[in-house]
């Protein structure tokens, strides 16, 4: 939506496409679109961008910008490492030491790996052992967050906080806590990541990490037009900050439920 608005304000039309691979090759419709001369530029939104999408675009002289991956020369992204660090710092400063971490498989999302690296590095800098950090992976859906939270809280009842890789899984974790009769944040603290609009409307409202996502579309379009004009703009790392709401607090005395 933000990309569409930014394009419209500059007199451009937005075309959405989801290229597929057929027998290991990009589908012919995508290649025909690239060769048609219709496109002024590409904005690719993918945390694990497959650079085979970019190579043919560059061959046809189509400028490109990537949202969500810092490995491309021109990118717009949040500081995922800092976000993970802020999550961990917040919980550790509150006094939590037995923490359930709901992440993603290591071979999946680049951004998720950065977030977890930030978590672990902050714990190390603060002199906190991660032996009492218990991890269970999800898939970015609320259902997977619910399942991961139930597993962690069942197998490690000493956990006093859940550090979750995105808001959707955190919303699932909130549901799991309710199903298990746990009060948030009195019995279990939960922190998410992304500051989705619905995260302010959960019960209680979710503490999370904000990356100014509403500004990404404007930044990406502005950068793409500069690339198209032959400039070499500086890639944008958007502001990343902690948003404290009502799902986190100090653990109960003794740290055990």
GIRA-V124418 format. One record per backbone hydrogen bond with DSSP energy under -1.0 kcal/mol. CO is the residue of the C=O (numbers start at 1). NH is the residue of the N-H. Records with the same first field share a line. If there is no record, write none. Layout:
CO: NH + NH
//
This chain:
1: 5
2: 6
3: 7
4: 8
5: 9
7: 10 + 12
8: 11
20: 27
22: 25
25: 22
27: 31
28: 32
29: 33
30: 34
31: 35
42: 65
44: 67
50: 53
51: 55
54: 58
55: 59
56: 60
57: 62
58: 61
63: 42
65: 44
66: 76
67: 46
74: 66
75: 236
76: 68
77: 238
78: 80
79: 83
80: 84
81: 85
82: 86
83: 87
84: 88
85: 89
86: 90
87: 91
88: 92
89: 93
90: 94
91: 96
98: 160 + 161
99: 134
100: 163
101: 136
102: 165
103: 138
105: 108
109: 113
110: 114
111: 115
112: 116
113: 117
114: 118
115: 119
116: 120
117: 121
118: 122
119: 123
120: 124
121: 125
122: 126
123: 128
124: 127
130: 133
132: 99
134: 101
141: 145
142: 146
143: 147
144: 148
145: 149
146: 150
147: 151
148: 152
149: 153
150: 154
151: 155
152: 156
156: 159
160: 189
161: 100
162: 191
163: 102
166: 170
167: 171
168: 172
169: 173
170: 174
171: 175
172: 176
173: 177
174: 178
175: 179
176: 180
177: 182
178: 181
183: 187 + 188
189: 162
191: 164
193: 167
196: 199
197: 200
198: 201
199: 206
205: 246
207: 192
208: 243
209: 194
210: 241
212: 215
213: 216
215: 219
216: 220
217: 221
218: 222
219: 223
220: 224
221: 225
222: 226
223: 227
224: 228
225: 229
226: 231
227: 230
236: 77
241: 210
243: 208
247: 190
252: 255
//
